[in-house]
Amino acid sequence: KNFDEFIRLMQDMHSEYRAGETYKLKCEAYFLLIVGKLIDQMDQENISFKDRQSRKVVLDVISFLSNNFNMNLTNEMIAKESGVSLRTLTEFFVANINMTPMQYLTSYRVAIACERFQKTDMSVKDVATWTGYDDEKYFSRIFRKEKGISPQEYKNSKPDEDPFGWCRNLGGGFPS
């Protein structure tokens, strides 16, 4: 139940993100709500300092990726941003959400793409670029691998699904 609330807050935060300052402030408020709820949960659970540190790093990186998903990011850039080694960052991610930082970024980008296809008439090429892929064909391969259909097929069918539903299945140390 708690995790559903985190997802709802993340979705609200994402939907509020626009170019205007008011929307950015709303996004920051949603993010603070999410962090506050996670801190409350960590206090309720009696988890070790290392586990708290691990969660904090993962949450900080998820926030960074959410704000920079359309940039050309590498594992090394993400690790540098986190302040820990790539090996440690990968261990933290796998322990907390059962995926690597790059797997998370890929899933997040595909979710953003699905949302764009559902809510806009953007072309596959524009969505690819918007989500951080310079190469439309590479984007299409990644999308097909994640969703089982091509971006164009997805766009044409506009399925009524939650593009961020995969977040609910994250395992490891986060609440479910």
C-alpha positions in Angstrom: 0.0 0.0 0.0 2.8 2.4 0.9 4.6 1.7 -2.4 1.4 2.5 -4.4 1.4 5.9 -2.6 5.0 6.5 -3.6 4.2 5.6 -7.2 1.2 7.9 -7.2 3.3 10.8 -5.9 6.0 10.1 -8.5 3.3 10.1 -11.2 1.8 13.4 -9.9 5.3 14.9 -9.7 6.0 13.9 -13.3 2.7 15.1 -14.6 3.3 18.5 -13.0 6.7 19.0 -14.5 6.5 21.7 -17.1 8.7 24.6 -18.1 7.1 27.2 -15.7 8.5 27.9 -12.2 5.2 27.1 -10.5 5.2 23.5 -11.9 8.8 23.1 -10.9 8.0 24.1 -7.4 5.1 21.6 -7.4 7.5 18.9 -8.6 9.9 19.7 -5.8 7.1 19.5 -3.3 6.1 16.1 -4.6 9.7 14.9 -4.4 10.0 16.1 -0.8 6.7 14.3 0.1 8.2 11.1 -1.4 11.5 11.5 0.4 9.6 12.3 3.7 7.5 9.2 3.4 10.5 7.0 2.7 12.3 8.5 5.7 9.3 7.8 7.9 9.1 4.3 6.6 12.8 3.7 7.3 12.4 5.0 10.8 9.5 2.6 11.3 11.6 -0.3 10.1 14.7 -1.0 12.1 17.1 -1.1 9.2 20.9 -0.7 9.4 22.8 2.5 8.5 24.3 0.8 5.5 20.8 -0.1 4.2 19.6 3.5 4.8 22.7 4.8 3.0 22.0 2.3 0.2 18.3 3.5 -0.1 19.3 7.1 0.0 21.8 6.7 -2.8 19.3 4.8 -4.9 16.6 7.4 -4.3 19.0 10.3 -5.1 20.0 8.5 -8.3 16.4 7.8 -9.3 15.7 11.5 -8.8 18.7 12.4 -10.9 17.6 10.0 -13.6 14.0 11.3 -13.5 15.3 14.8 -14.1 17.9 14.0 -16.7 16.4 10.9 -18.5 16.7 12.7 -21.9 20.5 13.2 -21.5 23.1 10.9 -23.0 24.0 9.3 -19.6 26.6 6.6 -19.0 27.1 4.3 -16.0 30.2 6.3 -15.1 28.3 9.6 -15.2 25.6 8.2 -13.0 28.1 6.7 -10.5 29.9 10.0 -10.4 26.7 11.9 -9.7 25.9 9.4 -6.9 29.3 9.8 -5.2 29.9 6.1 -5.0 31.8 3.7 -7.3 29.9 2.1 -10.2 30.3 -1.3 -8.5 28.8 0.0 -5.2 26.0 1.9 -7.0 25.1 -1.3 -9.0 25.1 -3.3 -5.8 22.8 -0.7 -4.1 20.4 -0.7 -7.0 20.2 -4.5 -7.3 19.8 -4.9 -3.6 17.0 -2.3 -3.5 15.1 -2.6 -6.8 16.5 -5.7 -8.5 17.8 -3.8 -11.5 20.9 -1.9 -12.4 20.9 1.9 -12.8 21.0 1.5 -16.6 18.1 -1.0 -16.6 16.1 1.4 -14.5 16.9 4.3 -16.8 15.9 2.2 -19.9 12.6 1.2 -18.2 11.9 4.8 -17.2 12.6 6.1 -20.7 10.3 3.5 -22.2 7.6 4.4 -19.7 8.0 8.1 -20.6 7.8 7.1 -24.3 4.6 5.1 -23.7 3.1 8.1 -21.9 4.0 10.4 -24.8 2.4 8.0 -27.3 -0.7 7.8 -25.2 -1.1 11.5 -24.6 0.3 13.2 -27.7 0.6 12.8 -31.4 4.4 12.9 -31.3 6.2 10.9 -34.0 8.3 7.9 -33.0 11.4 9.9 -34.0 10.4 12.9 -31.8 9.6 10.6 -28.9 13.0 8.8 -29.3 14.8 12.1 -29.3 12.7 13.5 -26.4 13.5 10.4 -24.3 17.2 10.6 -24.8 17.8 8.4 -27.9 19.6 10.0 -30.8 19.1 6.9 -33.0 15.5 6.1 -33.8 16.3 2.5 -34.8 18.2 1.9 -31.5 15.2 3.4 -29.6 12.9 1.0 -31.5 15.0 -2.0 -30.6 15.1 -1.0 -27.0 11.3 -0.3 -27.0 10.5 -3.6 -28.6 12.7 -5.5 -26.1 10.9 -3.8 -23.2 7.3 -3.8 -24.5 7.2 -6.7 -27.0 5.9 -4.5 -29.8 7.4 -1.7 -31.9 6.9 1.9 -30.9 4.8 2.5 -34.0 2.5 -0.4 -33.1 2.2 0.9 -29.5 1.5 4.4 -30.8 -1.2 3.1 -33.1 -2.9 1.0 -30.5 -2.7 3.6 -27.7 -3.2 0.9 -25.0 -5.0 1.8 -21.8 -2.2 0.9 -19.5 -0.2 2.6 -16.8 3.2 3.2 -18.4 4.7 3.3 -14.9 3.1 0.0 -13.7 6.5 -1.7 -13.8 7.5 0.4 -10.8 5.0 -1.5 -8.7 7.0 -4.6 -9.3 10.3 -3.3 -8.0 11.5 -5.6 -5.4 14.4 -5.6 -2.9 14.4 -3.2 0.0 11.6 -1.0 -1.1 8.1 -1.5 0.2 5.6 -3.4 -1.9 
